[in-house]
Amino acid sequence: MKKIATTVLAGTLALSMLSGCSKEQTTQEKNETPINEETSQAQPITEEMSSMAAPIDALIRTMSAEEDSEYDPSDNLFFWNALAFMAANIEISAPRAEQVDETHVMITEEATQEMASALFADYSDLLQLPEEADGVTYSEENEAYLFEITPEKTVKTNLVEYVEEDGVYTVTAELLPVSDTDTETEPISTWEVTMTENTYADGITDPIYLYSVSDIKLLSSNVETGADTITLQSITEDGMLKGKTEDGTEITLRIANDDTLSLLKENYKEGDTLTVLYQIDPISGEKTITNVDVQK
């Protein structure tokens, strides 16, 4: 339903630079601030907290799917994209959902509100559903939302550990590729999630989510990269570059942004030889160009 954005590595680099710049200041603050050792030590994920893998997974997918995406509960599109990702995994949405066919699940307004309360700590009501929201429509007849579902999972989210201090829970989460073997794999990305107790759950009978996410940030990313020398065939209006590699294999790559698209269309033509560097989407396998070297 979505694609992993190419700015993840750039975001990781920016985070590491900021971390380095503030290291001295942070060290000084730690020396001056008393710490409750009992609550500040990392703890294993509890059974009650494990249900939060669902909303955290949805937020990671949402933020990984758009360039420069940040956690923004006030943005209608971000709000509903996160809900759509959460509902798309039938294993997650099943307790409150009715599967209507192989590709759709129906979730009542009340159950959708419960999901939103886990995704957004400041939740008060469902935001207006924007036309451009992907994978969700509203059924007035059923007073429910119809979400697209994902039959096959290629990635999953694992909650590693948490630290609690003054009612705030800081959770480390990893996005992992789904594997048919028991072999341990490197995480695609690692995230820091801030949560508080879900006050909205007090009014729900048998609530599923006892916590709410108040912030989420990317800590690190391991995105696979590649390179090919190709002969340019075409550049489409929707930002796809098509060509052939040196051995004659046809290849299609996504152009990362409008500026790069304009640059390529203005300066290069069919038949030009390009060396393209790209990142590979760990979910879809789509290749997105990060750099181009033209050899006319």
C-alpha positions in Angstrom: 0.0 0.0 0.0 2.9 2.3 0.7 6.6 2.6 -0.1 9.5 3.2 2.2 10.9 6.7 1.6 14.5 7.4 0.5 15.1 10.0 3.1 15.5 7.5 6.0 19.2 7.4 5.8 19.4 11.2 5.5 17.2 11.4 8.6 19.5 9.0 10.4 22.6 11.1 9.4 20.9 14.3 10.7 20.0 12.6 14.0 23.6 11.4 14.5 25.0 14.9 13.7 22.6 16.5 16.2 23.5 13.8 18.7 27.2 14.5 18.3 26.7 18.3 18.6 24.8 18.0 21.9 26.9 15.2 23.5 28.8 17.5 25.8 25.7 19.4 26.9 23.8 16.1 27.5 26.6 14.7 29.6 26.6 17.8 31.7 22.8 17.7 32.2 23.0 14.0 33.2 25.7 14.9 35.8 23.5 17.6 37.2 20.1 15.8 37.2 19.4 13.1 39.8 18.1 9.9 38.2 15.9 7.3 39.8 17.9 4.1 39.0 15.0 1.8 39.7 12.8 3.3 37.0 15.4 4.5 34.5 16.9 1.0 33.8 15.6 -0.7 30.6 12.9 -3.3 31.3 11.6 -6.1 29.1 8.3 -5.4 27.4 5.3 -6.4 29.5 2.3 -8.4 28.4 0.0 -5.3 28.7 2.5 -3.2 26.6 2.9 -5.9 23.9 -0.4 -4.8 22.3 1.2 -1.5 21.4 3.2 -3.3 18.7 0.1 -2.7 16.5 -0.1 1.2 16.6 3.7 1.5 16.7 4.0 -0.7 13.6 1.5 1.5 11.9 3.3 4.7 12.8 6.6 3.3 11.6 5.2 2.3 8.3 3.4 5.7 7.9 6.6 7.7 8.7 8.7 5.4 6.5 6.4 5.8 3.5 6.6 9.6 3.0 9.6 11.9 2.6 10.4 14.1 5.6 7.5 12.6 7.5 7.2 13.5 11.2 4.8 12.4 13.9 2.0 14.9 13.4 -1.5 13.9 14.9 -2.9 17.2 13.7 -2.4 16.4 10.1 -5.5 14.7 8.6 -3.6 12.7 6.0 -1.0 11.4 8.5 -3.8 10.6 11.0 -5.7 8.5 8.5 -2.7 6.9 6.9 -1.6 5.6 10.3 -5.1 4.2 11.0 -5.1 2.6 7.5 -1.8 0.9 8.1 -3.0 -0.3 11.5 -6.2 -1.8 10.0 -4.3 -3.2 7.0 -2.8 -6.0 9.1 -5.7 -8.3 9.7 -3.9 -10.1 12.5 -3.9 -6.8 14.4 -7.3 -5.4 13.5 -9.2 -8.7 13.9 -10.4 -8.2 17.5 -12.5 -5.2 16.5 -13.0 -5.9 12.8 -15.2 -7.7 10.4 -13.5 -9.1 7.2 -15.9 -8.4 4.3 -13.9 -9.9 1.5 -10.3 -10.9 0.7 -9.1 -7.4 0.4 -11.2 -5.3 2.9 -12.1 -5.2 6.6 -14.9 -3.1 8.2 -14.3 -1.4 11.5 -16.9 0.5 13.4 -16.5 4.2 14.3 -16.1 3.2 18.0 -13.4 0.7 17.3 -11.6 3.2 15.0 -11.7 5.7 17.8 -10.0 3.2 20.1 -7.3 2.6 17.5 -6.8 6.3 17.2 -6.4 6.7 21.0 -3.5 4.3 20.9 -1.8 6.1 18.0 -2.2 9.6 19.4 -1.9 10.5 23.0 -3.7 13.8 22.6 -6.7 12.1 20.7 -10.1 13.6 21.3 -12.1 12.8 18.1 -11.6 11.4 14.6 -10.3 14.0 12.1 -12.0 14.6 8.8 -11.2 11.9 6.3 -9.3 13.5 3.4 -10.0 12.5 -0.2 -6.3 11.6 -0.7 -6.2 9.1 2.2 -5.0 5.8 1.0 -6.7 2.5 1.8 -9.8 3.8 3.7 -13.3 4.9 2.9 -16.4 5.5 5.0 -19.6 3.6 4.8 -22.6 5.7 5.9 -24.9 2.7 5.6 -22.9 0.7 8.2 -21.6 3.7 10.1 -18.1 2.1 9.8 -14.9 2.5 7.9 -13.8 0.2 5.2 -10.0 -0.5 5.2 -7.9 -2.3 2.7 -6.0 -5.2 4.2 -2.6 -6.7 3.5 -2.8 -10.5 3.1 1.0 -11.0 3.3 3.4 -9.4 5.7 6.9 -8.7 4.5 7.9 -6.7 7.6 7.0 -6.7 11.3 7.6 -4.5 14.3 9.3 -5.8 17.4 9.2 -4.0 20.8 12.6 -4.5 22.4 12.6 -2.8 25.8 11.3 0.2 27.6 12.3 2.7 30.3 9.7 4.3 32.6 10.2 7.6 34.4 7.4 9.7 36.0 4.7 8.0 34.0 6.4 8.4 30.7 7.5 5.2 28.8 10.3 5.3 26.3 10.2 2.2 24.1 12.8 0.9 21.7 11.2 -0.6 18.6 12.6 -2.4 15.5 11.2 -2.8 12.0 12.3 -6.3 10.9 11.9 -8.2 7.6 9.7 -11.3 7.9 11.7 -14.5 7.4 10.7 -18.1 6.9 13.7 -19.2 8.9 14.8 -18.8 12.5 17.9 -16.9 11.5 18.3 -13.5 13.2 18.2 -10.6 10.8 19.4 -7.0 11.1 16.6 -4.5 11.7 15.5 -2.3 8.8 15.2 0.6 11.1 15.2 1.3 14.9 12.9 3.8 16.6 12.4 5.5 19.9 8.7 5.7 20.9 7.4 7.8 23.8 4.1 6.6 25.4 1.8 7.5 28.3 -1.1 5.8 29.8 -4.2 5.8 27.6 -6.8 7.8 29.4 -9.3 7.2 26.6 -9.3 3.5 27.6 -11.0 4.3 30.9 -14.3 4.5 29.0 -13.9 1.3 27.0 -15.1 -2.1 28.1 -12.2 -4.6 27.8 -9.8 -2.1 26.2 -7.0 -3.4 24.0 -4.6 -0.6 24.2 -3.6 0.7 27.6 -1.0 3.1 26.4 -0.9 6.0 23.9 1.9 7.1 21.7 2.9 10.8 22.2 6.0 10.8 20.0 8.1 8.6 17.7 11.5 9.2 16.2 13.9 7.3 13.9 17.2 6.3 15.6 18.9 4.4 12.9 18.3 2.7 9.5 19.9 -0.1 7.5 18.6 0.5 3.9 20.1 -1.7 1.2 21.6 0.2 -1.7 22.7 -0.7 -5.3 24.1 0.7 -8.5 23.6 0.0 -12.3 24.8 1.5 -15.5 21.8 1.8 -17.8 20.7 3.1 -21.2 17.8 5.6 -20.7 14.6 4.6 -22.4 12.0 7.0 -20.9 11.1 9.2 -17.9 7.4 9.2 -17.0 5.4 12.1 -15.7 4.7 10.3 -12.4 8.5 10.1 -11.7 9.6 6.7 -13.0 12.8 6.2 -15.0 12.9 3.2 -17.3 16.0 1.8 -19.0 18.1 -1.2 -19.8 21.2 -2.4 -17.9 24.4 -3.4 -19.6 23.3 -7.0 -19.9 20.0 -6.0 -21.5 17.8 -6.4 -18.4 14.9 -3.9 -18.3 14.9 -1.8 -15.1 12.5 0.7 -13.6 13.5 3.1 -10.8 11.6 5.8 -8.9 12.9 9.3 -9.0 13.2 10.6 -5.4 11.7 14.1 -5.8 10.4 16.7 -8.2 13.7 18.6 -8.4 15.5 15.5 -9.6 12.7 14.7 -12.0 12.9 18.1 -13.6 16.7 17.9 -13.8 16.7 14.6 -15.6 13.9 15.5 -18.0 15.6 18.8 -18.9 19.1 17.5 -19.4 18.9 13.8 -20.5 17.3 12.1 -23.4 16.6 8.6 -24.7 19.8 6.7 -25.4 22.0 8.5 -22.8 24.0 6.2 -20.6 23.5 6.7 -16.9 25.1 5.3 -13.8 22.4 5.3 -11.1 22.7 4.8 -7.4 19.6 3.7 -5.6 18.1 2.5 -2.4 15.9 -0.6 -2.3 12.6 -0.5 -0.5 12.7 -3.4 2.0 9.0 -3.9 1.8 8.2 -3.7 -2.0 11.7 -4.1 -3.5 11.2 -0.8 -5.4 14.4 1.0 -6.3 14.6 4.7 -5.8 17.4 6.8 -7.3 19.6 8.7 -4.9 22.3 9.9 -7.4 22.9 9.9 -11.1 26.2 10.1 -13.2 25.5 10.7 -16.9 28.0 9.4 -19.5 27.1 10.9 -22.9 
